[in-house]
Amino acid sequence: MLLTAGVVAVALMLVGMVASATAVHLDRKHLYDLADAVAADAADAVPPERFYDGTASSPGEAVLTLTDADVEASVRDYLAAHPGESEGIDHLRLVEATSPDGRTAQVGLAATSRPPLLRWFTDAFGGGFTVAATSSARAG
């Protein structure tokens, strides 16, 4: 009887750990999906007045001049306009919003994952696990 109770306790702990690890993984995947959507939107953040700036090598060719400020403003606007997409993500933070080459929007997000079966444990030791996602999208 004691051995059976011990095996059942170990099995339940194992199920709890697997379920909690799956919850953290799903939170990370949700964050990656959000980072992809935000980066794709930010790649189109070139203001119309700068879309054609006269430095093209041939007439009618577009010159993309995406700046860090354009990317960051687009990310903040997107997150404000679509609050449902970040639902379920705790303590969402914008870590990076840059354009390294003027054509690529690079976005980094971070959040806190709190597994449902281990919330009592994670709250006692800092409040959860930090998950991060970085995505980039190229304009043009």
Summary of the structure (lengths in Angstrom):
residues: 140
radius of gyration: 21.6
end to end distance: 68.2
largest distance: 85.0
contacts: 386
relative contact order: 0.20
helix: 52%
strand: 21%
